[in-house]
Amino acid sequence: MSDTAPAPENTLLMETKDGVVTIELLPELAPLHVERIRTLAARGFYDGTPFHRVIDGFMAQGGDPTGTGSGGSDLPDLPAEFSPPAKARYVRGTCGMARTNNPNSANSQFFIMFAPAPSLDGQYTIWGRVVAGMEVVDRIKRGAGANGIVREPDVIKSMKPGGAAAAAAPAEGIDSTPAADA
């Protein structure tokens, strides 16, 4: 990752009960997905939505207003924008778009990686990466069982497009840089 902070228009601020997470949007990887996340965040769609599926050592999934894993926005589903592993990988802090078995079914649900998951590389759209506040993500309440369904889940207090304050430096120790040499 470069030493420069992300452009303010390419950041999101996500607030939980434990603090604020700054996410750098990656329009060069997934322009349609980035625009969708930006649009929904600006509308306040994500405010109050739960992290309904959280698997320790894997990822935290949210963005479903029903909290069931089957909900979405009123906008149409998006076509896949998968990046080849040589361009971007699922590592700690990567933000990806959730979908059904249909690769063109992403809508509003997303996930943030706790750890690398090479099996997802090239199979799910990468739209962003955590650049500050990964310790906040690490505190999201975990679910139970293989599916990671969370009872009384933590919620996104607010998620908004960033501004000048969002242009934070990368979080120390977070490797969420898309791989250029893989």
C-alpha positions as a Markdown table, in Angstrom:
| # | Residue | x | y | z |
|---|---|---|---|---|
| 1 | Met | 0.0 | 0.0 | 0.0 |
| 2 | Ser | 1.3 | 3.5 | -0.7 |
| 3 | Asp | 2.2 | 5.9 | 2.0 |
| 4 | Thr | -0.5 | 8.4 | 0.9 |
| 5 | Ala | -3.9 | 8.5 | 2.5 |
| 6 | Pro | -6.9 | 7.5 | 0.4 |
| 7 | Ala | -8.7 | 10.4 | -1.3 |
| 8 | Pro | -11.7 | 11.5 | 0.9 |
| 9 | Glu | -14.2 | 10.7 | -1.8 |
| 10 | Asn | -12.8 | 7.1 | -1.7 |
| 11 | Thr | -13.4 | 6.5 | 2.0 |
| 12 | Leu | -16.3 | 5.3 | 4.2 |
| 13 | Leu | -16.6 | 5.9 | 7.9 |
| 14 | Met | -18.4 | 3.0 | 9.7 |
| 15 | Glu | -19.2 | 3.5 | 13.4 |
| 16 | Thr | -20.0 | 0.7 | 15.8 |
| 17 | Lys | -20.4 | 0.7 | 19.6 |
| 18 | Asp | -16.6 | 0.2 | 19.8 |
| 19 | Gly | -15.4 | 3.0 | 17.6 |
| 20 | Val | -14.9 | 4.1 | 14.0 |
| 21 | Val | -13.6 | 2.1 | 11.1 |
| 22 | Thr | -12.2 | 3.9 | 8.0 |
| 23 | Ile | -12.6 | 1.9 | 4.8 |
| 24 | Glu | -10.8 | 2.8 | 1.6 |
| 25 | Leu | -13.0 | 2.3 | -1.4 |
| 26 | Leu | -11.3 | 0.6 | -4.4 |
| 27 | Pro | -13.2 | 1.9 | -7.6 |
| 28 | Glu | -10.3 | 0.7 | -9.8 |
| 29 | Leu | -11.2 | -2.9 | -8.8 |
| 30 | Ala | -15.0 | -2.7 | -8.6 |
| 31 | Pro | -16.5 | 0.6 | -9.9 |
| 32 | Leu | -20.2 | -0.7 | -9.8 |
| 33 | His | -19.9 | -2.1 | -6.3 |
| 34 | Val | -18.1 | 0.9 | -4.9 |
| 35 | Glu | -20.8 | 3.2 | -6.3 |
| 36 | Arg | -23.5 | 0.9 | -4.8 |
| 37 | Ile | -21.8 | 1.0 | -1.3 |
| 38 | Arg | -21.4 | 4.8 | -1.6 |
| 39 | Thr | -25.0 | 5.3 | -2.6 |
| 40 | Leu | -26.4 | 3.1 | 0.1 |
| 41 | Ala | -24.2 | 4.7 | 2.8 |
| 42 | Ala | -25.2 | 8.2 | 1.7 |
| 43 | Arg | -28.9 | 7.2 | 2.0 |
| 44 | Gly | -28.3 | 5.9 | 5.5 |
| 45 | Phe | -29.2 | 2.4 | 4.4 |
| 46 | Tyr | -26.6 | 0.7 | 6.6 |
| 47 | Asp | -27.4 | 2.7 | 9.8 |
| 48 | Gly | -28.7 | 0.3 | 12.4 |
| 49 | Thr | -28.1 | -2.9 | 10.4 |
| 50 | Pro | -26.6 | -5.9 | 12.2 |
| 51 | Phe | -23.5 | -7.9 | 11.7 |
| 52 | His | -25.7 | -11.0 | 11.4 |
| 53 | Arg | -23.0 | -13.6 | 10.5 |
| 54 | Val | -19.6 | -13.4 | 12.1 |
| 55 | Ile | -17.2 | -16.3 | 12.0 |
| 56 | Asp | -14.1 | -16.1 | 14.3 |
| 57 | Gly | -10.9 | -16.2 | 12.3 |
| 58 | Phe | -12.8 | -15.6 | 9.0 |
| 59 | Met | -15.1 | -12.6 | 8.6 |
| 60 | Ala | -17.9 | -10.4 | 9.8 |
| 61 | Gln | -20.9 | -10.0 | 7.5 |
| 62 | Gly | -23.5 | -7.2 | 7.6 |
| 63 | Gly | -25.6 | -5.0 | 5.3 |
| 64 | Asp | -28.9 | -6.9 | 5.5 |
| 65 | Pro | -31.6 | -4.8 | 7.1 |
| 66 | Thr | -33.6 | -7.9 | 7.9 |
| 67 | Gly | -30.7 | -9.5 | 9.8 |
| 68 | Thr | -31.5 | -12.8 | 8.3 |
| 69 | Gly | -28.9 | -13.0 | 5.5 |
| 70 | Ser | -31.5 | -12.9 | 2.8 |
| 71 | Gly | -32.3 | -9.2 | 2.7 |
| 72 | Gly | -31.0 | -6.4 | 0.5 |
| 73 | Ser | -31.7 | -3.0 | -0.9 |
| 74 | Asp | -34.4 | -1.9 | -3.3 |
| 75 | Leu | -31.7 | -1.6 | -6.0 |
| 76 | Pro | -31.1 | -4.3 | -8.6 |
| 77 | Asp | -28.4 | -6.9 | -8.0 |
| 78 | Leu | -25.0 | -6.2 | -9.4 |
| 79 | Pro | -22.9 | -8.2 | -11.9 |
| 80 | Ala | -19.7 | -9.7 | -10.6 |
| 81 | Glu | -16.6 | -7.6 | -10.6 |
| 82 | Phe | -14.1 | -10.3 | -9.5 |
| 83 | Ser | -10.4 | -9.4 | -9.5 |
| 84 | Pro | -7.8 | -11.9 | -10.4 |
| 85 | Pro | -5.6 | -13.0 | -7.5 |
| 86 | Ala | -2.6 | -11.3 | -9.1 |
| 87 | Lys | -4.5 | -8.0 | -8.7 |
| 88 | Ala | -6.3 | -8.3 | -5.3 |
| 89 | Arg | -6.6 | -10.9 | -2.6 |
| 90 | Tyr | -8.7 | -11.6 | 0.4 |
| 91 | Val | -6.4 | -10.7 | 3.4 |
| 92 | Arg | -7.1 | -9.3 | 6.8 |
| 93 | Gly | -9.1 | -6.1 | 6.4 |
| 94 | Thr | -10.3 | -6.7 | 2.9 |
| 95 | Cys | -14.0 | -5.7 | 2.3 |
| 96 | Gly | -15.9 | -8.0 | -0.1 |
| 97 | Met | -19.5 | -8.2 | -1.4 |
| 98 | Ala | -21.6 | -11.1 | -0.2 |
| 99 | Arg | -23.7 | -12.9 | -2.8 |
| 100 | Thr | -25.7 | -16.1 | -3.3 |
| 101 | Asn | -24.4 | -19.0 | -5.5 |
| 102 | Asn | -25.2 | -16.7 | -8.4 |
| 103 | Pro | -22.1 | -14.6 | -9.0 |
| 104 | Asn | -24.3 | -11.8 | -10.2 |
| 105 | Ser | -26.4 | -11.5 | -7.1 |
| 106 | Ala | -24.5 | -9.0 | -4.9 |
| 107 | Asn | -26.8 | -6.2 | -3.6 |
| 108 | Ser | -26.1 | -4.6 | -0.2 |
| 109 | Gln | -24.5 | -7.3 | 2.0 |
| 110 | Phe | -20.8 | -7.1 | 2.6 |
| 111 | Phe | -18.1 | -8.7 | 4.7 |
| 112 | Ile | -14.8 | -7.7 | 6.3 |
| 113 | Met | -12.0 | -10.3 | 6.6 |
| 114 | Phe | -10.5 | -11.1 | 10.0 |
| 115 | Ala | -7.8 | -13.2 | 8.3 |
| 116 | Pro | -6.6 | -14.2 | 4.8 |
| 117 | Ala | -9.0 | -16.5 | 2.8 |
| 118 | Pro | -7.3 | -17.6 | -0.4 |
| 119 | Ser | -10.4 | -19.7 | -1.3 |
| 120 | Leu | -12.3 | -16.4 | -1.9 |
| 121 | Asp | -9.8 | -14.9 | -4.3 |
| 122 | Gly | -11.3 | -14.3 | -7.7 |
| 123 | Gln | -14.7 | -15.7 | -6.4 |
| 124 | Tyr | -16.2 | -12.6 | -4.7 |
| 125 | Thr | -15.9 | -8.9 | -5.5 |
| 126 | Ile | -13.4 | -6.9 | -3.5 |
| 127 | Trp | -14.6 | -3.3 | -3.1 |
| 128 | Gly | -12.5 | -1.9 | -0.2 |
| 129 | Arg | -10.1 | -2.4 | 2.6 |
| 130 | Val | -9.9 | -1.2 | 6.2 |
| 131 | Val | -7.2 | 1.4 | 6.6 |
| 132 | Ala | -7.9 | 2.4 | 10.2 |
| 133 | Gly | -9.9 | 0.9 | 13.0 |
| 134 | Met | -9.3 | -2.8 | 12.4 |
| 135 | Glu | -9.2 | -3.2 | 16.2 |
| 136 | Val | -12.9 | -2.1 | 16.2 |
| 137 | Val | -13.7 | -4.8 | 13.6 |
| 138 | Asp | -11.9 | -7.3 | 15.8 |
| 139 | Arg | -14.4 | -6.5 | 18.6 |
| 140 | Ile | -17.5 | -7.3 | 16.6 |
| 141 | Lys | -19.5 | -10.0 | 18.5 |
| 142 | Arg | -18.9 | -13.5 | 17.1 |
| 143 | Gly | -21.6 | -15.9 | 16.1 |
| 144 | Ala | -22.1 | -19.6 | 16.9 |
| 145 | Gly | -21.8 | -22.7 | 14.8 |
| 146 | Ala | -20.4 | -23.2 | 11.4 |
| 147 | Asn | -22.6 | -20.5 | 9.9 |
| 148 | Gly | -21.6 | -17.9 | 12.5 |
| 149 | Ile | -25.2 | -16.7 | 13.1 |
| 150 | Val | -25.2 | -14.1 | 15.8 |
| 151 | Arg | -27.8 | -13.7 | 18.5 |
| 152 | Glu | -28.2 | -10.1 | 19.7 |
| 153 | Pro | -25.7 | -9.0 | 17.1 |
| 154 | Asp | -23.6 | -5.8 | 17.1 |
| 155 | Val | -24.9 | -3.2 | 14.7 |
| 156 | Ile | -23.5 | -0.5 | 12.4 |
| 157 | Lys | -24.4 | 2.7 | 14.2 |
| 158 | Ser | -23.7 | 4.7 | 11.0 |
| 159 | Met | -21.9 | 4.2 | 7.8 |
| 160 | Lys | -21.3 | 7.3 | 5.7 |
| 161 | Pro | -19.1 | 8.4 | 2.8 |
| 162 | Gly | -15.9 | 9.9 | 4.2 |
| 163 | Gly | -14.7 | 13.5 | 4.2 |
| 164 | Ala | -11.4 | 15.1 | 5.1 |
| 165 | Ala | -11.5 | 13.5 | 8.5 |
| 166 | Ala | -11.7 | 10.1 | 6.9 |
| 167 | Ala | -8.4 | 10.4 | 5.1 |
| 168 | Ala | -6.6 | 8.5 | 7.9 |
| 169 | Ala | -3.3 | 6.8 | 7.7 |
| 170 | Pro | -3.3 | 3.0 | 7.3 |
| 171 | Ala | -3.7 | 1.0 | 10.5 |
| 172 | Glu | -0.4 | -0.3 | 11.7 |
| 173 | Gly | 0.1 | -4.0 | 11.1 |
| 174 | Ile | -2.8 | -4.4 | 8.7 |
| 175 | Asp | -1.9 | -6.1 | 5.5 |
| 176 | Ser | -4.9 | -5.5 | 3.2 |
| 177 | Thr | -3.0 | -4.4 | 0.2 |
| 178 | Pro | -4.1 | -6.0 | -3.1 |
| 179 | Ala | -1.2 | -8.2 | -4.2 |
| 180 | Ala | 0.7 | -6.9 | -7.1 |
| 181 | Asp | 3.2 | -9.8 | -7.3 |
| 182 | Ala | 1.0 | -12.8 | -6.7 |
